[in-house]
Amino acid sequence: MNKELFKDLIRDNNLRLSHPRFLIYKELSSALTPLSPLEIYHSLNRKKRKIGLTSIYRCLDLFESLEIVFKIAERPNVKYKLCESDSHHHHIVCKQCGKAVELDFCDISDWSRKVMERTGYQVTDHKFNFYGYCEACKT
């Protein structure tokens, strides 16, 4: 997600583009791999950017609710990756190195129909991710 799109998304949701939010966005946007809150904290500290760990967790929760980041929950770690796409998408995550790739397609309409038929729920949204081994790790 580019900087202007990020700024617009924050403002469109009537939120303030605070300095900590922007620093965390920049940190995630320059990362080659998903980062944990602690990794973000240490990286910002090395750059003399003082942000509390609690603030980082709050920002990441906000970013997740706005679907700016993808949360990868692998015990005992939780890591976050900045989403490149601003439209509906899914991810595939390498179980060994943690590399996450966005999938720009979604065709689970048959699954949604079956879920609605079996549960009586009205499906309004979904989150679905794949896990496996990337090219480098599968050997």
PyMOL CGO cylinders between C-alpha atoms (Angstrom):
from pymol import cmd
from pymol.cgo import CYLINDER

trace = [
    CYLINDER, 0.00, 0.00, 0.00, 1.53, 3.29, -1.02, 0.3, 1, 1, 1, 1, 1, 1,
    CYLINDER, 1.53, 3.29, -1.02, 1.86, 6.25, 1.33, 0.3, 1, 1, 1, 1, 1, 1,
    CYLINDER, 1.86, 6.25, 1.33, -0.91, 8.35, -0.24, 0.3, 1, 1, 1, 1, 1, 1,
    CYLINDER, -0.91, 8.35, -0.24, -3.40, 5.47, -0.17, 0.3, 1, 1, 1, 1, 1, 1,
    CYLINDER, -3.40, 5.47, -0.17, -2.52, 4.86, 3.49, 0.3, 1, 1, 1, 1, 1, 1,
    CYLINDER, -2.52, 4.86, 3.49, -3.06, 8.53, 4.37, 0.3, 1, 1, 1, 1, 1, 1,
    CYLINDER, -3.06, 8.53, 4.37, -6.38, 8.61, 2.50, 0.3, 1, 1, 1, 1, 1, 1,
    CYLINDER, -6.38, 8.61, 2.50, -7.60, 5.46, 4.23, 0.3, 1, 1, 1, 1, 1, 1,
    CYLINDER, -7.60, 5.46, 4.23, -6.80, 6.89, 7.67, 0.3, 1, 1, 1, 1, 1, 1,
    CYLINDER, -6.80, 6.89, 7.67, -8.54, 10.19, 6.88, 0.3, 1, 1, 1, 1, 1, 1,
    CYLINDER, -8.54, 10.19, 6.88, -11.53, 8.49, 5.19, 0.3, 1, 1, 1, 1, 1, 1,
    CYLINDER, -11.53, 8.49, 5.19, -12.17, 6.69, 8.48, 0.3, 1, 1, 1, 1, 1, 1,
    CYLINDER, -12.17, 6.69, 8.48, -12.13, 10.00, 10.37, 0.3, 1, 1, 1, 1, 1, 1,
    CYLINDER, -12.13, 10.00, 10.37, -8.88, 9.12, 12.11, 0.3, 1, 1, 1, 1, 1, 1,
    CYLINDER, -8.88, 9.12, 12.11, -5.88, 11.29, 12.79, 0.3, 1, 1, 1, 1, 1, 1,
    CYLINDER, -5.88, 11.29, 12.79, -2.65, 10.49, 11.00, 0.3, 1, 1, 1, 1, 1, 1,
    CYLINDER, -2.65, 10.49, 11.00, -0.54, 10.54, 14.15, 0.3, 1, 1, 1, 1, 1, 1,
    CYLINDER, -0.54, 10.54, 14.15, 3.23, 10.39, 14.10, 0.3, 1, 1, 1, 1, 1, 1,
    CYLINDER, 3.23, 10.39, 14.10, 3.33, 6.88, 15.68, 0.3, 1, 1, 1, 1, 1, 1,
    CYLINDER, 3.33, 6.88, 15.68, 0.84, 5.54, 13.10, 0.3, 1, 1, 1, 1, 1, 1,
    CYLINDER, 0.84, 5.54, 13.10, 2.90, 6.91, 10.26, 0.3, 1, 1, 1, 1, 1, 1,
    CYLINDER, 2.90, 6.91, 10.26, 6.17, 5.57, 11.70, 0.3, 1, 1, 1, 1, 1, 1,
    CYLINDER, 6.17, 5.57, 11.70, 4.70, 2.10, 12.11, 0.3, 1, 1, 1, 1, 1, 1,
    CYLINDER, 4.70, 2.10, 12.11, 3.32, 2.22, 8.56, 0.3, 1, 1, 1, 1, 1, 1,
    CYLINDER, 3.32, 2.22, 8.56, 6.77, 3.21, 7.26, 0.3, 1, 1, 1, 1, 1, 1,
    CYLINDER, 6.77, 3.21, 7.26, 8.43, 0.41, 9.22, 0.3, 1, 1, 1, 1, 1, 1,
    CYLINDER, 8.43, 0.41, 9.22, 6.04, -2.19, 7.83, 0.3, 1, 1, 1, 1, 1, 1,
    CYLINDER, 6.04, -2.19, 7.83, 6.26, -0.83, 4.29, 0.3, 1, 1, 1, 1, 1, 1,
    CYLINDER, 6.26, -0.83, 4.29, 10.05, -1.16, 4.23, 0.3, 1, 1, 1, 1, 1, 1,
    CYLINDER, 10.05, -1.16, 4.23, 10.11, -4.65, 5.79, 0.3, 1, 1, 1, 1, 1, 1,
    CYLINDER, 10.11, -4.65, 5.79, 10.98, -7.60, 3.59, 0.3, 1, 1, 1, 1, 1, 1,
    CYLINDER, 10.98, -7.60, 3.59, 9.27, -10.07, 5.93, 0.3, 1, 1, 1, 1, 1, 1,
    CYLINDER, 9.27, -10.07, 5.93, 6.36, -9.82, 8.39, 0.3, 1, 1, 1, 1, 1, 1,
    CYLINDER, 6.36, -9.82, 8.39, 7.30, -8.14, 11.69, 0.3, 1, 1, 1, 1, 1, 1,
    CYLINDER, 7.30, -8.14, 11.69, 6.27, -8.75, 15.28, 0.3, 1, 1, 1, 1, 1, 1,
    CYLINDER, 6.27, -8.75, 15.28, 5.33, -5.80, 17.50, 0.3, 1, 1, 1, 1, 1, 1,
    CYLINDER, 5.33, -5.80, 17.50, 8.61, -6.30, 19.38, 0.3, 1, 1, 1, 1, 1, 1,
    CYLINDER, 8.61, -6.30, 19.38, 10.62, -6.25, 16.15, 0.3, 1, 1, 1, 1, 1, 1,
    CYLINDER, 10.62, -6.25, 16.15, 8.92, -2.97, 15.19, 0.3, 1, 1, 1, 1, 1, 1,
    CYLINDER, 8.92, -2.97, 15.19, 9.66, -1.57, 18.65, 0.3, 1, 1, 1, 1, 1, 1,
    CYLINDER, 9.66, -1.57, 18.65, 13.36, -2.49, 18.50, 0.3, 1, 1, 1, 1, 1, 1,
    CYLINDER, 13.36, -2.49, 18.50, 13.76, -1.24, 14.95, 0.3, 1, 1, 1, 1, 1, 1,
    CYLINDER, 13.76, -1.24, 14.95, 12.20, 2.12, 15.81, 0.3, 1, 1, 1, 1, 1, 1,
    CYLINDER, 12.20, 2.12, 15.81, 14.36, 2.38, 18.95, 0.3, 1, 1, 1, 1, 1, 1,
    CYLINDER, 14.36, 2.38, 18.95, 17.52, 1.79, 16.89, 0.3, 1, 1, 1, 1, 1, 1,
    CYLINDER, 17.52, 1.79, 16.89, 16.40, 4.73, 14.71, 0.3, 1, 1, 1, 1, 1, 1,
    CYLINDER, 16.40, 4.73, 14.71, 15.89, 6.88, 17.84, 0.3, 1, 1, 1, 1, 1, 1,
    CYLINDER, 15.89, 6.88, 17.84, 12.10, 6.87, 17.38, 0.3, 1, 1, 1, 1, 1, 1,
    CYLINDER, 12.10, 6.87, 17.38, 10.57, 6.46, 20.82, 0.3, 1, 1, 1, 1, 1, 1,
    CYLINDER, 10.57, 6.46, 20.82, 7.19, 4.75, 20.68, 0.3, 1, 1, 1, 1, 1, 1,
    CYLINDER, 7.19, 4.75, 20.68, 5.88, 2.57, 23.47, 0.3, 1, 1, 1, 1, 1, 1,
    CYLINDER, 5.88, 2.57, 23.47, 5.15, -1.07, 22.83, 0.3, 1, 1, 1, 1, 1, 1,
    CYLINDER, 5.15, -1.07, 22.83, 1.54, -0.54, 23.92, 0.3, 1, 1, 1, 1, 1, 1,
    CYLINDER, 1.54, -0.54, 23.92, 1.13, 2.16, 21.26, 0.3, 1, 1, 1, 1, 1, 1,
    CYLINDER, 1.13, 2.16, 21.26, 2.52, -0.23, 18.66, 0.3, 1, 1, 1, 1, 1, 1,
    CYLINDER, 2.52, -0.23, 18.66, -0.01, -2.90, 19.64, 0.3, 1, 1, 1, 1, 1, 1,
    CYLINDER, -0.01, -2.90, 19.64, -2.85, -0.35, 19.50, 0.3, 1, 1, 1, 1, 1, 1,
    CYLINDER, -2.85, -0.35, 19.50, -1.77, 0.86, 16.05, 0.3, 1, 1, 1, 1, 1, 1,
    CYLINDER, -1.77, 0.86, 16.05, -1.48, -2.68, 14.73, 0.3, 1, 1, 1, 1, 1, 1,
    CYLINDER, -1.48, -2.68, 14.73, -4.96, -3.54, 16.05, 0.3, 1, 1, 1, 1, 1, 1,
    CYLINDER, -4.96, -3.54, 16.05, -6.31, -0.43, 14.31, 0.3, 1, 1, 1, 1, 1, 1,
    CYLINDER, -6.31, -0.43, 14.31, -4.48, -1.28, 11.09, 0.3, 1, 1, 1, 1, 1, 1,
    CYLINDER, -4.48, -1.28, 11.09, -5.87, -4.82, 11.20, 0.3, 1, 1, 1, 1, 1, 1,
    CYLINDER, -5.87, -4.82, 11.20, -9.42, -3.55, 11.68, 0.3, 1, 1, 1, 1, 1, 1,
    CYLINDER, -9.42, -3.55, 11.68, -8.94, -1.27, 8.65, 0.3, 1, 1, 1, 1, 1, 1,
    CYLINDER, -8.94, -1.27, 8.65, -7.46, -4.24, 6.72, 0.3, 1, 1, 1, 1, 1, 1,
    CYLINDER, -7.46, -4.24, 6.72, -4.21, -2.38, 6.17, 0.3, 1, 1, 1, 1, 1, 1,
    CYLINDER, -4.21, -2.38, 6.17, -2.21, -5.24, 7.65, 0.3, 1, 1, 1, 1, 1, 1,
    CYLINDER, -2.21, -5.24, 7.65, -2.45, -9.00, 7.64, 0.3, 1, 1, 1, 1, 1, 1,
    CYLINDER, -2.45, -9.00, 7.64, -1.98, -10.69, 11.02, 0.3, 1, 1, 1, 1, 1, 1,
    CYLINDER, -1.98, -10.69, 11.02, -0.05, -13.95, 11.02, 0.3, 1, 1, 1, 1, 1, 1,
    CYLINDER, -0.05, -13.95, 11.02, -0.70, -15.78, 14.29, 0.3, 1, 1, 1, 1, 1, 1,
    CYLINDER, -0.70, -15.78, 14.29, 1.78, -18.60, 14.70, 0.3, 1, 1, 1, 1, 1, 1,
    CYLINDER, 1.78, -18.60, 14.70, 2.37, -19.71, 18.26, 0.3, 1, 1, 1, 1, 1, 1,
    CYLINDER, 2.37, -19.71, 18.26, 4.13, -18.22, 20.13, 0.3, 1, 1, 1, 1, 1, 1,
    CYLINDER, 4.13, -18.22, 20.13, 4.62, -15.29, 17.74, 0.3, 1, 1, 1, 1, 1, 1,
    CYLINDER, 4.62, -15.29, 17.74, 2.29, -12.86, 16.05, 0.3, 1, 1, 1, 1, 1, 1,
    CYLINDER, 2.29, -12.86, 16.05, 3.60, -10.95, 13.05, 0.3, 1, 1, 1, 1, 1, 1,
    CYLINDER, 3.60, -10.95, 13.05, 2.13, -8.35, 10.75, 0.3, 1, 1, 1, 1, 1, 1,
    CYLINDER, 2.13, -8.35, 10.75, 2.54, -7.67, 7.06, 0.3, 1, 1, 1, 1, 1, 1,
    CYLINDER, 2.54, -7.67, 7.06, 1.40, -4.53, 5.30, 0.3, 1, 1, 1, 1, 1, 1,
    CYLINDER, 1.40, -4.53, 5.30, -1.17, -5.35, 2.62, 0.3, 1, 1, 1, 1, 1, 1,
    CYLINDER, -1.17, -5.35, 2.62, -0.31, -4.16, -0.86, 0.3, 1, 1, 1, 1, 1, 1,
    CYLINDER, -0.31, -4.16, -0.86, -3.85, -4.36, -2.16, 0.3, 1, 1, 1, 1, 1, 1,
    CYLINDER, -3.85, -4.36, -2.16, -6.70, -2.20, -0.96, 0.3, 1, 1, 1, 1, 1, 1,
    CYLINDER, -6.70, -2.20, -0.96, -9.31, -4.61, -2.32, 0.3, 1, 1, 1, 1, 1, 1,
    CYLINDER, -9.31, -4.61, -2.32, -10.49, -7.98, -1.00, 0.3, 1, 1, 1, 1, 1, 1,
    CYLINDER, -10.49, -7.98, -1.00, -7.72, -10.59, -1.09, 0.3, 1, 1, 1, 1, 1, 1,
    CYLINDER, -7.72, -10.59, -1.09, -6.22, -13.57, 0.70, 0.3, 1, 1, 1, 1, 1, 1,
    CYLINDER, -6.22, -13.57, 0.70, -2.71, -14.68, 1.62, 0.3, 1, 1, 1, 1, 1, 1,
    CYLINDER, -2.71, -14.68, 1.62, -0.43, -17.69, 1.50, 0.3, 1, 1, 1, 1, 1, 1,
    CYLINDER, -0.43, -17.69, 1.50, 2.18, -17.94, 4.26, 0.3, 1, 1, 1, 1, 1, 1,
    CYLINDER, 2.18, -17.94, 4.26, 5.32, -20.07, 4.32, 0.3, 1, 1, 1, 1, 1, 1,
    CYLINDER, 5.32, -20.07, 4.32, 5.31, -22.20, 7.47, 0.3, 1, 1, 1, 1, 1, 1,
    CYLINDER, 5.31, -22.20, 7.47, 9.10, -22.18, 7.65, 0.3, 1, 1, 1, 1, 1, 1,
    CYLINDER, 9.10, -22.18, 7.65, 10.36, -18.67, 6.80, 0.3, 1, 1, 1, 1, 1, 1,
    CYLINDER, 10.36, -18.67, 6.80, 7.12, -16.71, 7.31, 0.3, 1, 1, 1, 1, 1, 1,
    CYLINDER, 7.12, -16.71, 7.31, 7.10, -15.12, 3.85, 0.3, 1, 1, 1, 1, 1, 1,
    CYLINDER, 7.10, -15.12, 3.85, 3.55, -13.99, 3.03, 0.3, 1, 1, 1, 1, 1, 1,
    CYLINDER, 3.55, -13.99, 3.03, 2.22, -13.43, -0.48, 0.3, 1, 1, 1, 1, 1, 1,
    CYLINDER, 2.22, -13.43, -0.48, -1.06, -11.77, -1.40, 0.3, 1, 1, 1, 1, 1, 1,
    CYLINDER, -1.06, -11.77, -1.40, -3.48, -13.65, -3.64, 0.3, 1, 1, 1, 1, 1, 1,
    CYLINDER, -3.48, -13.65, -3.64, -5.49, -11.26, -5.79, 0.3, 1, 1, 1, 1, 1, 1,
    CYLINDER, -5.49, -11.26, -5.79, -8.33, -13.67, -6.49, 0.3, 1, 1, 1, 1, 1, 1,
    CYLINDER, -8.33, -13.67, -6.49, -11.22, -15.06, -4.48, 0.3, 1, 1, 1, 1, 1, 1,
    CYLINDER, -11.22, -15.06, -4.48, -13.75, -17.49, -5.80, 0.3, 1, 1, 1, 1, 1, 1,
    CYLINDER, -13.75, -17.49, -5.80, -15.35, -19.19, -2.83, 0.3, 1, 1, 1, 1, 1, 1,
    CYLINDER, -15.35, -19.19, -2.83, -18.96, -18.43, -3.75, 0.3, 1, 1, 1, 1, 1, 1,
    CYLINDER, -18.96, -18.43, -3.75, -19.83, -22.16, -3.58, 0.3, 1, 1, 1, 1, 1, 1,
    CYLINDER, -19.83, -22.16, -3.58, -18.43, -22.35, -0.05, 0.3, 1, 1, 1, 1, 1, 1,
    CYLINDER, -18.43, -22.35, -0.05, -20.37, -19.25, 1.01, 0.3, 1, 1, 1, 1, 1, 1,
    CYLINDER, -20.37, -19.25, 1.01, -23.59, -20.73, -0.37, 0.3, 1, 1, 1, 1, 1, 1,
    CYLINDER, -23.59, -20.73, -0.37, -22.98, -24.03, 1.48, 0.3, 1, 1, 1, 1, 1, 1,
    CYLINDER, -22.98, -24.03, 1.48, -22.23, -22.20, 4.73, 0.3, 1, 1, 1, 1, 1, 1,
    CYLINDER, -22.23, -22.20, 4.73, -25.47, -20.22, 4.43, 0.3, 1, 1, 1, 1, 1, 1,
    CYLINDER, -25.47, -20.22, 4.43, -27.51, -23.34, 3.61, 0.3, 1, 1, 1, 1, 1, 1,
    CYLINDER, -27.51, -23.34, 3.61, -26.08, -25.37, 6.50, 0.3, 1, 1, 1, 1, 1, 1,
    CYLINDER, -26.08, -25.37, 6.50, -26.10, -22.66, 9.17, 0.3, 1, 1, 1, 1, 1, 1,
    CYLINDER, -26.10, -22.66, 9.17, -28.86, -20.27, 8.22, 0.3, 1, 1, 1, 1, 1, 1,
    CYLINDER, -28.86, -20.27, 8.22, -26.37, -17.40, 8.56, 0.3, 1, 1, 1, 1, 1, 1,
    CYLINDER, -26.37, -17.40, 8.56, -26.21, -14.55, 6.07, 0.3, 1, 1, 1, 1, 1, 1,
    CYLINDER, -26.21, -14.55, 6.07, -22.55, -14.52, 4.98, 0.3, 1, 1, 1, 1, 1, 1,
    CYLINDER, -22.55, -14.52, 4.98, -21.31, -10.94, 4.68, 0.3, 1, 1, 1, 1, 1, 1,
    CYLINDER, -21.31, -10.94, 4.68, -17.54, -11.38, 4.71, 0.3, 1, 1, 1, 1, 1, 1,
    CYLINDER, -17.54, -11.38, 4.71, -14.76, -13.91, 5.12, 0.3, 1, 1, 1, 1, 1, 1,
    CYLINDER, -14.76, -13.91, 5.12, -11.06, -14.28, 5.82, 0.3, 1, 1, 1, 1, 1, 1,
    CYLINDER, -11.06, -14.28, 5.82, -9.27, -17.23, 4.36, 0.3, 1, 1, 1, 1, 1, 1,
    CYLINDER, -9.27, -17.23, 4.36, -5.55, -17.96, 4.25, 0.3, 1, 1, 1, 1, 1, 1,
    CYLINDER, -5.55, -17.96, 4.25, -3.34, -20.71, 2.91, 0.3, 1, 1, 1, 1, 1, 1,
    CYLINDER, -3.34, -20.71, 2.91, -0.24, -22.13, 4.58, 0.3, 1, 1, 1, 1, 1, 1,
    CYLINDER, -0.24, -22.13, 4.58, 2.55, -24.16, 3.03, 0.3, 1, 1, 1, 1, 1, 1,
    CYLINDER, 2.55, -24.16, 3.03, 6.20, -23.91, 1.98, 0.3, 1, 1, 1, 1, 1, 1,
    CYLINDER, 6.20, -23.91, 1.98, 7.63, -21.36, -0.44, 0.3, 1, 1, 1, 1, 1, 1,
    CYLINDER, 7.63, -21.36, -0.44, 9.98, -22.30, -3.29, 0.3, 1, 1, 1, 1, 1, 1,
    CYLINDER, 9.98, -22.30, -3.29, 13.07, -21.74, -1.16, 0.3, 1, 1, 1, 1, 1, 1,
    CYLINDER, 13.07, -21.74, -1.16, 11.82, -23.73, 1.86, 0.3, 1, 1, 1, 1, 1, 1,
    CYLINDER, 11.82, -23.73, 1.86, 9.99, -26.68, 0.29, 0.3, 1, 1, 1, 1, 1, 1,
    CYLINDER, 9.99, -26.68, 0.29, 13.09, -28.83, -0.23, 0.3, 1, 1, 1, 1, 1, 1,
]
cmd.load_cgo(trace, "trace")
